[in-house]
């Protein structure tokens, strides 16, 4: 871990020293860690996950926020306001300030935005190209009210791992951009993996967030068909799902190109998911 990161994490860990308040998820040059705290006014439980980059503090870290007390719209607004504040602090160590800002402002922000969630869309399993169906651009507005790391108002708090496979991507750049947007808005961790003919999506996070991701994947136009028309994903397969007692072994979400099956096996092993590789490849 870089010395500039270590000093700040040492201070953070010293302040948030009660059991469960601070958790280092991943060390290295780009550490990932979680702080669990409460809003000072209404005492909402808040979990904030940070992943620092090698450019930090000149680059705002990836920030995921989870609070099971507030609705999706409120949590999405909270994250946007938090990122605006973090951008004002670029150039200086900001983690402690961001955590304290959330403690002081969460109650005010959610009362400022008391909207109710939109009803969830029905999950459809047909994949016909239909001009009246939602497009990728529609998916942006459709998912704007899905907060980062949110499972609003549900009781399923378990961590979950899911491995999905896709058959192909005709509009690869557009498809990858959409996947990354959904994953970020839902507060999930994982990887989009290309290896030979394999296209895999590995997701980790709260179970309900993964369920919402699957709904989006199945119901929103994300690719184009052979005639260039927008279409839904009709060949996604769920290869594996499991509940995990430990925190996610991955931080953030990136796409990666692997050359060989051995590279794929090595990745799963390092992510403590070797049993998934053994079961499916």
JOKAPE-V11420 format. One record per backbone hydrogen bond with DSSP energy under -0.5 kcal/mol. NH is the residue of the N-H (numbers start at 1). CO is the residue of the C=O. E is the energy in kcal/mol with one decimal. If there is no record, write none. Layout:
# JOKAPE-V11420
<<NH | CO | E> <NH | CO | E>>
This chain:
# JOKAPE-V11420
<<5 | 2 | -0.8> <6 | 2 | -2.5> <7 | 3 | -2.2> <8 | 4 | -0.7> <9 | 5 | -2.3> <10 | 6 | -2.5> <11 | 7 | -1.7> <12 | 8 | -2.3> <13 | 9 | -2.8> <14 | 10 | -1.7> <15 | 11 | -1.8> <16 | 12 | -2.8> <17 | 15 | -1.2> <21 | 18 | -2.3> <22 | 18 | -0.5> <23 | 34 | -2.4> <25 | 23 | -0.8> <25 | 32 | -1.7> <26 | 32 | -2.3> <31 | 28 | -0.5> <32 | 26 | -2.5> <33 | 50 | -2.2> <34 | 23 | -3.0> <35 | 48 | -2.6> <36 | 21 | -2.7> <37 | 35 | -0.5> <37 | 46 | -2.8> <39 | 44 | -2.0> <40 | 103 | -2.9> <43 | 39 | -1.0> <46 | 37 | -3.0> <47 | 66 | -2.6> <48 | 35 | -2.8> <49 | 47 | -0.5> <49 | 64 | -2.8> <50 | 33 | -2.9> <50 | 48 | -0.5> <51 | 62 | -1.9> <52 | 31 | -2.4> <56 | 53 | -1.3> <58 | 55 | -1.9> <62 | 51 | -2.2> <64 | 49 | -2.5> <66 | 47 | -2.6> <70 | 67 | -0.6> <75 | 71 | -2.4> <76 | 72 | -2.7> <77 | 73 | -2.3> <78 | 74 | -2.3> <79 | 75 | -2.2> <80 | 76 | -2.2> <81 | 77 | -2.5> <82 | 78 | -2.3> <83 | 79 | -2.6> <84 | 80 | -2.1> <85 | 81 | -2.1> <86 | 82 | -2.6> <87 | 83 | -2.3> <88 | 84 | -1.0> <88 | 85 | -0.7> <89 | 85 | -0.6> <89 | 86 | -1.3> <90 | 87 | -0.9> <91 | 57 | -2.4> <92 | 89 | -2.1> <98 | 94 | -2.7> <99 | 95 | -2.5> <100 | 96 | -2.4> <101 | 97 | -2.3> <102 | 98 | -2.2> <103 | 99 | -2.1> <104 | 100 | -2.0> <105 | 101 | -1.9> <106 | 102 | -1.7> <109 | 105 | -2.5> <110 | 106 | -2.4> <111 | 107 | -1.6> <112 | 108 | -1.2> <113 | 109 | -1.0> <124 | 122 | -0.5> <133 | 130 | -1.9> <139 | 135 | -1.6> <140 | 136 | -0.8> <140 | 137 | -0.8> <141 | 137 | -0.9> <142 | 138 | -2.6> <143 | 139 | -1.6> <144 | 141 | -0.6> <146 | 143 | -1.8> <147 | 145 | -0.8> <150 | 147 | -1.3> <153 | 68 | -0.6> <154 | 151 | -1.4> <157 | 155 | -1.0> <159 | 244 | -0.7> <160 | 205 | -3.0> <161 | 242 | -2.6> <162 | 203 | -2.5> <163 | 240 | -2.6> <164 | 201 | -2.9> <165 | 237 | -2.4> <166 | 199 | -2.5> <172 | 170 | -0.8> <175 | 171 | -2.6> <176 | 172 | -2.8> <177 | 173 | -2.1> <178 | 174 | -2.0> <179 | 175 | -2.4> <180 | 176 | -2.6> <181 | 177 | -1.8> <182 | 178 | -2.4> <183 | 179 | -2.6> <184 | 180 | -2.2> <185 | 181 | -2.4> <186 | 182 | -2.1> <187 | 183 | -0.6> <187 | 184 | -0.9> <188 | 183 | -2.2> <189 | 204 | -2.9> <190 | 252 | -2.6> <191 | 202 | -1.7> <192 | 254 | -2.3> <193 | 191 | -0.6> <193 | 200 | -3.0> <194 | 256 | -2.7> <195 | 193 | -0.5> <195 | 198 | -1.9> <196 | 258 | -0.6> <198 | 195 | -2.4> <199 | 166 | -0.6> <200 | 193 | -2.7> <201 | 164 | -2.4> <202 | 191 | -3.0> <202 | 200 | -0.5> <203 | 162 | -2.9> <203 | 201 | -0.6> <204 | 189 | -2.5> <205 | 160 | -2.0> <207 | 158 | -2.0> <208 | 156 | -0.5> <210 | 206 | -1.8> <211 | 207 | -2.3> <212 | 208 | -2.0> <213 | 209 | -2.1> <214 | 210 | -2.4> <215 | 211 | -1.8> <216 | 212 | -2.2> <217 | 213 | -2.8> <218 | 214 | -1.8> <219 | 215 | -1.6> <220 | 216 | -1.9> <221 | 134 | -1.6> <222 | 231 | -1.7> <223 | 231 | -2.0> <225 | 229 | -2.5> <228 | 225 | -2.2> <231 | 223 | -2.5> <233 | 217 | -0.8> <233 | 220 | -0.5> <234 | 232 | -0.7> <237 | 165 | -2.2> <239 | 163 | -2.2> <239 | 237 | -0.9> <240 | 163 | -1.6> <242 | 161 | -2.0> <244 | 159 | -2.0> <254 | 190 | -1.0> <256 | 192 | -2.7> <258 | 194 | -3.2> <258 | 256 | -0.6> <264 | 260 | -1.6> <265 | 261 | -2.4> <266 | 262 | -2.4> <267 | 263 | -2.1> <268 | 264 | -2.2> <269 | 265 | -2.2> <270 | 266 | -2.4> <271 | 267 | -1.6> <272 | 269 | -1.7> <273 | 268 | -3.3> <276 | 273 | -1.3> <277 | 273 | -1.4> <278 | 274 | -2.4> <279 | 275 | -1.4> <280 | 276 | -1.3> <280 | 277 | -0.5> <281 | 277 | -2.5>>
